[in-house]
Amino acid sequence: MAVFWDHKDELEKYEFMMGTERGRLAVSLDILTDALALIGQHGVYCVSTRNPGQPALDLKAVMGGINDAKELIGSAMEELRKNKEAAGKANAQ
């Protein structure tokens, strides 16, 4: 599992701050954001032949998929946070 080795420091930091699940999701968001930035840079050079001001259609599809994945991860992190808060309130009573 190279991903755990490649992102060891980030995983340790985020897992300590947020817990294992949310920490790993946070690192996943960072990785997707980096990929999105690289695709955006590549889109400058690979423009559509039909619409010269737009990125190529394949790049557009990849960017859309990455953005969708980021949105799903963000919503999963929010649900985990809500569940943790609800459990904390239930234990306090």
VOBA-1610 file (N, C-alpha, C; in pm, whole numbers, padded with zeros to 5 digits, always signed):
BEGIN
Met+00083-00117+00000Met+00000+00000+00000Met+00088+00124+00000Ala+00130+00160-00118Ala+00224+00270-00134Ala+00164+00404-00091Val+00034+00420-00102Val-00028+00548-00068Val-00002+00582+00079Phe-00002+00484+00166Phe+00021+00510+00308Phe+00166+00551+00334Trp+00256+00500+00254Trp+00397+00536+00267Trp+00423+00673+00203Asp+00367+00694+00084Asp+00389+00819+00011Asp+00334+00941+00084His+00228+00923+00157His+00160+01035+00225His+00163+01017+00378Lys+00266+00951+00426Lys+00277+00915+00568Lys+00264+01036+00660Asp+00339+01142+00633Asp+00338+01259+00721Asp+00201+01328+00722Glu+00144+01343+00604Glu+00012+01406+00596Glu-00093+01321+00668Leu-00088+01191+00645Leu-00184+01101+00710Leu-00173+01109+00862Glu-00051+01107+00913Glu-00031+01115+01058Glu-00089+01245+01114Lys-00061+01355+01045Lys-00107+01485+01092Lys-00260+01493+01093Tyr-00322+01458+00981Tyr-00468+01469+00971Tyr-00541+01365+01055Glu-00487+01243+01063Glu-00551+01141+01145Glu-00545+01179+01293Phe-00437+01244+01335Phe-00426+01290+01473Phe-00527+01401+01501Met-00542+01493+01405Met-00633+01607+01424Met-00780+01568+01413Met-00812+01476+01320Met-00952+01451+01285Met-00999+01311+01312Gly-00912+01222+01347Gly-00948+01082+01359Gly-00911+01009+01230Thr-00908+00878+01237Thr-00862+00798+01124Thr-00944+00819+00998Glu-01074+00805+01008Glu-01159+00812+00888Glu-01154+00950+00824Arg-01182+01052+00905Arg-01185+01188+00851Arg-01046+01233+00806Gly-00941+01189+00875Gly-00805+01224+00835Gly-00769+01168+00699Arg-00806+01043+00677Arg-00779+00982+00547Arg-00860+01048+00435Leu-00983+01084+00466Leu-01064+01155+00367Leu-01005+01292+00337Ala-00952+01359+00439Ala-00890+01490+00418Ala-00767+01479+00329Val-00686+01377+00350Val-00569+01357+00264Val-00615+01323+00122Ser-00721+01246+00110Ser-00776+01214-00022Ser-00819+01341-00094Leu-00882+01433-00021Leu-00921+01561-00081Leu-00799+01640-00129Asp-00693+01639-00048Asp-00570+01708-00088Asp-00512+01648-00216Ile-00512+01515-00224Ile-00458+01447-00342Ile-00542+01481-00465Leu-00674+01479-00449Leu-00762+01514-00561Leu-00746+01660-00603Thr-00725+01748-00506Thr-00704+01889-00537Thr-00575+01907-00616Asp-00470+01836-00577Asp-00345+01842-00652Asp-00363+01791-00794Ala-00437+01681-00808Ala-00463+01625-00941Ala-00544+01723-01026Leu-00639+01788-00964Leu-00721+01886-01034Leu-00637+02004-01083Ala-00543+02047-01002Ala-00454+02156-01042Ala-00367+02113-01160Leu-00317+01991-01157Leu-00234+01942-01268Leu-00315+01930-01397Ile-00438+01882-01386Ile-00526+01872-01503Ile-00556+02011-01557Gly-00578+02107-01467Gly-00604+02244-01510Gly-00486+02303-01585Gln-00365+02277-01537Gln-00245+02324-01608Gln-00233+02258-01744His-00261+02130-01749His-00254+02056-01875His-00359+02108-01973Gly-00475+02149-01919Gly-00583+02201-02004Gly-00545+02328-02078Val-00448+02400-02027Val-00401+02520-02097Val-00338+02483-02231Tyr-00273+02368-02234Tyr-00202+02327-02355Tyr-00285+02237-02445Cys-00382+02168-02390Cys-00467+02077-02468Cys-00606+02138-02481Val-00621+02226-02575Val-00750+02294-02593Val-00834+02219-02696Ser-00964+02241-02689Ser-01057+02180-02781Ser-01039+02239-02920Thr-01048+02155-03023Thr-01037+02207-03160Thr-01164+02280-03200Arg-01278+02240-03142Arg-01404+02308-03172Arg-01417+02441-03099Asn-01377+02440-02972Asn-01385+02560-02889Asn-01246+02591-02835Pro-01168+02671-02907Pro-01029+02696-02868Pro-01013+02754-02726Gly-01112+02816-02671Gly-01101+02872-02537Gly-01132+02773-02426Gln-01171+02651-02461Gln-01210+02549-02364Gln-01110+02434-02363Pro-01096+02366-02250Pro-01009+02248-02248Pro-01070+02135-02332Ala-00987+02042-02372Ala-01033+01927-02449Ala-01142+01853-02370Leu-01233+01787-02442Leu-01347+01722-02377Leu-01305+01614-02277Asp-01198+01540-02307Asp-01155+01437-02213Asp-01105+01499-02083Leu-01036+01611-02094Leu-00990+01680-01973Leu-01108+01736-01893Lys-01207+01785-01966Lys-01326+01838-01901Lys-01396+01727-01822Ala-01403+01608-01879Ala-01467+01495-01811Ala-01388+01455-01686Val-01256+01452-01696Val-01172+01417-01581Val-01188+01521-01470Met-01188+01647-01507Met-01205+01754-01409Met-01341+01743-01340Gly-01444+01711-01416Gly-01577+01693-01358Gly-01581+01576-01261Gly-01517+01466-01298Gly-01512+01350-01210Gly-01438+01378-01081Ile-01328+01449-01090Ile-01251+01483-00970Ile-01333+01576-00880Asn-01397+01674-00939Asn-01480+01764-00859Asn-01595+01689-00792Asp-01656+01596-00863Asp-01764+01516-00805Asp-01713+01433-00688Ala-01595+01371-00705Ala-01536+01290-00598Ala-01505+01376-00476Lys-01454+01497-00499Lys-01426+01587-00388Lys-01554+01622-00313Glu-01661+01645-00385Glu-01788+01679-00322Glu-01840+01563-00237Leu-01831+01441-00289Leu-01875+01323-00214Leu-01790+01303-00089Ile-01660+01319-00100Ile-01571+01304+00016Ile-01603+01410+00120Gly-01623+01532+00075Gly-01658+01639+00168Gly-01788+01611+00242Ser-01887+01558+00171Ser-02014+01527+00237Ser-01998+01410+00335Ala-01912+01313+00301Ala-01887+01202+00393Ala-01818+01252+00519Met-01724+01345+00505Met-01656+01402+00621Met-01755+01478+00709Glu-01846+01550+00648Glu-01947+01624+00723Glu-02039+01530+00800Glu-02079+01420+00737Glu-02164+01322+00804Glu-02091+01258+00922Leu-01964+01225+00904Leu-01885+01169+01014Leu-01876+01267+01130Arg-01858+01396+01098Arg-01850+01499+01201Arg-01983+01508+01276Lys-02094+01510+01202Lys-02226+01518+01265Lys-02252+01398+01355Asn-02217+01279+01307Asn-02237+01157+01386Asn-02155+01160+01515Lys-02032+01211+01504Lys-01945+01220+01621Lys-02003+01319+01722Glu-02051+01432+01674Glu-02112+01532+01763Glu-02238+01476+01828Ala-02320+01406+01751Ala-02443+01348+01805Ala-02411+01244+01912Ala-02311+01163+01887Ala-02270+01063+01986Ala-02216+01130+02112Gly-02144+01238+02096Gly-02091+01311+02211Gly-02201+01372+02294Lys-02304+01425+02229Lys-02417+01483+02301Lys-02497+01375+02374Ala-02512+01260+02308Ala-02587+01149+02369Ala-02512+01097+02492Asn-02380+01091+02487Asn-02301+01044+02600Asn-02301+01145+02714Ala-02316+01273+02682Ala-02315+01377+02784Ala-02443+01376+02867Gln-02550+01322+02812Gln-02679+01323+02882Gln-02694+01208+02972
//
